[in-house]
């Protein structure tokens, strides 16, 4: 029996969608904002559909290597990657970028469509807490980089 698991988290970032997209869709940025991500083997840029990369991930059960494939690349609107795992089935992550005035609503959709067992309340809480930390890290990194480029900052 398989169990579907899906979580969605978003944050408003004071930068245009292209700046957010170029940062988060470059897998080499992941260790800067994602606690579980330790090493990336990838080209140092936002990847296009059909490209792949390898991520070394540290989770409670130890080190795991994930082989990701980009399945959607629609700059600056959406980007999707998928990894097949033997421990929780496929992992699908989709990023969307929505312009809101001078800012971007960045949303991270996590989908695990065929987990071998349902996620516990503790696992869901941990995913949500780690996602919020990651979103705050992305916001800080992108806004600092955007400001350093001399970009106009919106009030607020």
ZILIN-V835666 format. One record per residue. N is the residue number from 1. RES is the residue in three letters. SS is DSSP state (@ for helix, = for strand, . for the rest). Layout:
N/RES/SS ; N/RES/SS
This chain:
1/UNK/. ; 2/UNK/. ; 3/UNK/= ; 4/UNK/= ; 5/UNK/= ; 6/UNK/= ; 7/UNK/= ; 8/UNK/= ; 9/UNK/= ; 10/UNK/= ; 11/UNK/= ; 12/UNK/= ; 13/UNK/= ; 14/UNK/. ; 15/UNK/. ; 16/UNK/. ; 17/UNK/@ ; 18/UNK/@ ; 19/UNK/@ ; 20/UNK/@ ; 21/UNK/@ ; 22/UNK/@ ; 23/UNK/@ ; 24/UNK/@ ; 25/UNK/. ; 26/UNK/. ; 27/UNK/@ ; 28/UNK/@ ; 29/UNK/@ ; 30/UNK/@ ; 31/UNK/@ ; 32/UNK/@ ; 33/UNK/@ ; 34/UNK/. ; 35/UNK/. ; 36/UNK/. ; 37/UNK/= ; 38/UNK/= ; 39/UNK/= ; 40/UNK/= ; 41/UNK/= ; 42/UNK/. ; 43/UNK/. ; 44/UNK/. ; 45/UNK/. ; 46/UNK/. ; 47/UNK/. ; 48/UNK/. ; 49/UNK/. ; 50/UNK/. ; 51/UNK/. ; 52/UNK/= ; 53/UNK/= ; 54/UNK/= ; 55/UNK/= ; 56/UNK/= ; 57/UNK/= ; 58/UNK/= ; 59/UNK/= ; 60/UNK/. ; 61/UNK/. ; 62/UNK/= ; 63/UNK/= ; 64/UNK/= ; 65/UNK/= ; 66/UNK/= ; 67/UNK/= ; 68/UNK/= ; 69/UNK/= ; 70/UNK/= ; 71/UNK/= ; 72/UNK/= ; 73/UNK/= ; 74/UNK/= ; 75/UNK/. ; 76/UNK/. ; 77/UNK/. ; 78/UNK/= ; 79/UNK/= ; 80/UNK/= ; 81/UNK/= ; 82/UNK/= ; 83/UNK/= ; 84/UNK/. ; 85/UNK/. ; 86/UNK/. ; 87/UNK/. ; 88/UNK/. ; 89/UNK/. ; 90/UNK/. ; 91/UNK/= ; 92/UNK/= ; 93/UNK/= ; 94/UNK/= ; 95/UNK/= ; 96/UNK/= ; 97/UNK/= ; 98/UNK/= ; 99/UNK/= ; 100/UNK/= ; 101/UNK/. ; 102/UNK/. ; 103/UNK/= ; 104/UNK/= ; 105/UNK/= ; 106/UNK/= ; 107/UNK/= ; 108/UNK/= ; 109/UNK/= ; 110/UNK/= ; 111/UNK/= ; 112/UNK/= ; 113/UNK/= ; 114/UNK/= ; 115/UNK/= ; 116/UNK/. ; 117/UNK/. ; 118/UNK/. ; 119/UNK/. ; 120/UNK/. ; 121/UNK/@ ; 122/UNK/@ ; 123/UNK/@ ; 124/UNK/@ ; 125/UNK/@ ; 126/UNK/@ ; 127/UNK/@ ; 128/UNK/@ ; 129/UNK/@ ; 130/UNK/@ ; 131/UNK/@ ; 132/UNK/@ ; 133/UNK/@ ; 134/UNK/@ ; 135/UNK/@ ; 136/UNK/@ ; 137/UNK/@ ; 138/UNK/@ ; 139/UNK/@ ; 140/UNK/@ ; 141/UNK/@ ; 142/UNK/@ ; 143/UNK/@ ; 144/UNK/@ ; 145/UNK/@ ; 146/UNK/@ ; 147/UNK/@ ; 148/UNK/@ ; 149/UNK/. ; 150/UNK/. ; 151/UNK/. ; 152/UNK/. ; 153/UNK/. ; 154/UNK/. ; 155/UNK/. ; 156/UNK/.
